[in-house]
Amino acid sequence: MFKKIEKESFYYGSTVVLMTTKDVQSKADNITVISSTWTLDKTIVVGLGLDNKGFLNLKVGSEATFNVANGNIWEKIERVAKTTGNSEIPTYKRKAGYKYCSDKFSLGGFTKIRGEEVQTVRIKECPIQIETIITDIAIRDSFAIIESKIKGILVDEQILYDDSHIDVNKWDPLIYKFREYISANQSLGTNFRFQEFKK
């Protein structure tokens, strides 16, 4: 038996990715925690809110690095989850408890690594780093769908099987499952926006 339910927003989650962008004026690096991504061939598609600092950076810049998180850094990610790099915090985010943070790298304890194919930095703590150039931005009501072309993929040698394959037994991706952090289907903790039932 199935029951129809109503939700204001239905977010079932995916792999956690830390998107890094650069403010073209100040040159400041920003981290945006996302999990609304998918890849096909050499394209990454991502959904971002229009008030998001990452989106504001991409509107005037053309590069982003997608750092795929491992399960062992979920607490670092949660430290920056309730922050925004946008100093003009929209009312709905302010009501949800978001605070402005000019340096999410320090707050989360993340280490910057210079980009190889793009100007955006990589995050050392993430074992997979995907450097991209933005190719299309489609604006919807309150979010944007952004396409980007992969320019470079950098992988920690510790999770490689050979020069072009990842050993999935050594890779432990961090997943949002209805905003609960899980790794290999083991609960690690919940995001501050978690709304589902859990014993």
C-alpha positions as CSV (number, residue, x, y, z in Angstrom):
1,M,0.0,0.0,0.0
2,F,1.2,3.5,-0.9
3,K,0.2,6.7,0.7
4,K,0.4,10.1,-1.0
5,I,2.2,12.7,1.1
6,E,2.6,16.5,0.8
7,K,5.9,18.2,1.4
8,E,6.9,21.8,0.9
9,S,10.2,20.6,-0.6
10,F,11.1,17.0,-1.3
11,Y,14.8,16.6,-0.9
12,Y,16.0,13.0,-0.7
13,G,19.7,13.8,-1.1
14,S,22.8,12.6,-2.9
15,T,26.6,12.6,-2.6
16,V,27.9,15.6,-0.7
17,V,30.1,18.0,-2.7
18,L,31.9,21.1,-1.6
19,M,31.9,23.5,-4.5
20,T,34.6,26.1,-4.5
21,T,34.2,29.4,-6.4
22,K,36.1,32.6,-6.5
23,D,34.8,36.2,-6.0
24,V,36.1,37.9,-9.2
25,Q,36.4,41.3,-7.4
26,S,37.8,40.4,-4.0
27,K,39.5,37.2,-5.2
28,A,38.1,35.5,-2.0
29,D,37.6,31.8,-2.2
30,N,34.2,30.4,-1.1
31,I,32.8,26.9,-0.2
32,T,29.2,26.0,-1.0
33,V,28.0,22.7,0.5
34,I,25.8,21.0,-2.1
35,S,24.4,17.6,-3.0
36,S,22.1,18.4,-5.9
37,T,24.5,17.3,-8.6
38,W,24.7,14.7,-11.3
39,T,27.2,13.9,-14.0
40,L,26.9,12.7,-17.6
41,D,30.0,12.1,-19.8
42,K,32.2,15.3,-19.2
43,T,29.3,17.4,-17.9
44,I,28.3,18.2,-14.3
45,V,24.9,19.6,-13.6
46,V,24.2,21.3,-10.3
47,G,21.2,23.1,-8.7
48,L,21.9,26.2,-6.6
49,G,19.8,28.8,-4.8
50,L,19.8,32.2,-6.3
51,D,20.9,33.9,-3.0
52,N,23.8,31.5,-2.6
53,K,27.3,33.1,-2.7
54,G,28.5,30.3,-4.9
55,F,25.8,31.1,-7.4
56,L,26.5,34.9,-7.2
57,N,30.2,34.1,-7.9
58,L,29.3,31.9,-10.9
59,K,27.0,34.6,-12.4
60,V,30.1,36.8,-13.0
61,G,32.8,34.1,-13.1
62,S,33.1,30.9,-15.1
63,E,34.9,28.4,-13.1
64,A,34.1,26.0,-10.2
65,T,35.7,23.0,-8.5
66,F,33.6,20.2,-7.2
67,N,35.3,18.5,-4.3
68,V,33.6,15.2,-3.5
69,A,33.6,14.6,0.2
70,N,34.5,11.5,2.2
71,G,32.6,10.3,5.2
72,N,35.4,11.2,7.6
73,I,34.9,15.0,7.2
74,W,31.2,15.3,7.9
75,E,31.7,17.2,11.1
76,K,33.9,19.8,9.3
77,I,31.1,20.2,6.7
78,E,28.4,20.6,9.3
79,R,30.5,23.4,10.9
80,V,30.1,25.5,7.7
81,A,26.6,24.2,6.7
82,K,24.7,27.1,8.5
83,T,26.9,29.8,7.1
84,T,26.8,31.9,3.9
85,G,29.5,33.8,2.1
86,N,26.8,36.3,1.0
87,S,27.0,39.2,3.4
88,E,23.4,40.2,2.5
89,I,21.6,37.3,4.1
90,P,18.0,36.9,2.8
91,T,15.2,36.9,5.3
92,Y,14.4,33.2,4.9
93,K,18.0,32.2,5.5
94,R,18.3,34.6,8.5
95,K,15.1,33.0,10.0
96,A,16.7,29.5,9.4
97,G,19.7,30.6,11.5
98,Y,22.3,31.2,8.8
99,K,25.2,33.5,9.6
100,Y,27.7,35.3,7.4
101,C,31.2,33.8,7.2
102,S,33.9,35.3,5.1
103,D,36.3,32.4,5.6
104,K,34.6,28.9,5.6
105,F,38.0,27.3,5.0
106,S,39.2,28.3,8.5
107,L,35.9,27.7,10.1
108,G,35.7,24.1,8.7
109,G,39.4,23.4,9.0
110,F,39.8,22.8,5.2
111,T,43.1,23.1,3.4
112,K,43.3,25.0,0.1
113,I,45.2,23.5,-2.9
114,R,45.9,25.6,-6.0
115,G,43.8,24.6,-9.0
116,E,45.5,23.0,-12.0
117,E,43.2,23.7,-14.9
118,V,41.1,26.5,-13.3
119,Q,41.6,29.4,-10.8
120,T,39.3,28.0,-8.2
121,V,41.0,26.2,-5.3
122,R,40.7,22.5,-4.5
123,I,40.1,21.1,-1.0
124,K,42.8,18.7,0.2
125,E,40.5,16.8,2.6
126,C,38.3,15.7,-0.4
127,P,39.7,12.7,-2.3
128,I,38.1,13.6,-5.6
129,Q,38.4,17.1,-7.0
130,I,36.7,18.0,-10.4
131,E,37.7,21.2,-12.0
132,T,35.2,22.7,-14.4
133,I,34.2,25.6,-16.7
134,I,30.6,26.8,-16.5
135,T,28.8,26.4,-19.9
136,D,25.2,27.3,-19.1
137,I,23.1,28.8,-16.4
138,A,19.3,28.4,-16.5
139,I,17.3,30.5,-13.9
140,R,14.1,29.1,-12.4
141,D,11.9,30.7,-9.7
142,S,14.2,30.4,-6.7
143,F,17.1,28.4,-8.0
144,A,19.4,27.9,-11.0
145,I,20.4,24.8,-12.9
146,I,24.1,25.1,-13.9
147,E,26.0,23.0,-16.4
148,S,29.7,22.9,-16.4
149,K,32.3,21.1,-18.6
150,I,34.9,19.0,-16.8
151,K,38.5,20.3,-17.4
152,G,40.4,18.1,-14.9
153,I,39.8,15.3,-12.4
154,L,42.3,14.9,-9.6
155,V,42.1,11.9,-7.3
156,D,43.9,11.0,-4.1
157,E,46.3,8.1,-5.0
158,Q,45.2,6.3,-1.9
159,I,41.8,5.5,-3.5
160,L,43.1,4.6,-7.0
161,Y,43.3,1.1,-8.3
162,D,45.4,2.1,-11.3
163,D,46.1,5.2,-13.3
164,S,42.5,5.7,-14.4
165,H,40.3,3.7,-12.1
166,I,39.1,4.3,-8.5
167,D,39.1,1.4,-6.1
168,V,35.5,1.6,-4.7
169,N,36.5,-0.5,-1.7
170,K,38.8,2.3,-0.6
171,W,36.4,5.2,-1.4
172,D,33.9,6.2,1.3
173,P,31.7,8.9,-0.1
174,L,29.6,11.1,2.2
175,I,25.9,10.9,1.4
176,Y,23.0,13.1,2.5
177,K,19.9,10.8,3.0
178,F,17.1,13.2,3.7
179,R,19.8,15.5,5.2
180,E,21.2,12.8,7.4
181,Y,24.9,12.2,6.9
182,I,25.6,8.6,6.1
183,S,28.6,6.7,4.9
184,A,28.4,3.1,3.5
185,N,24.8,3.2,4.9
186,Q,26.1,3.9,8.4
187,S,24.6,7.0,10.1
188,L,27.3,9.6,11.1
189,G,25.1,12.5,12.2
190,T,22.3,14.8,11.0
191,N,22.4,18.2,9.2
192,F,20.8,21.1,11.1
193,R,17.9,21.0,8.5
194,F,17.1,17.3,9.0
195,Q,13.3,16.9,9.1
196,E,12.5,13.2,8.7
197,F,11.8,10.6,11.4
198,K,14.7,8.8,13.1
199,K,14.7,6.8,16.4
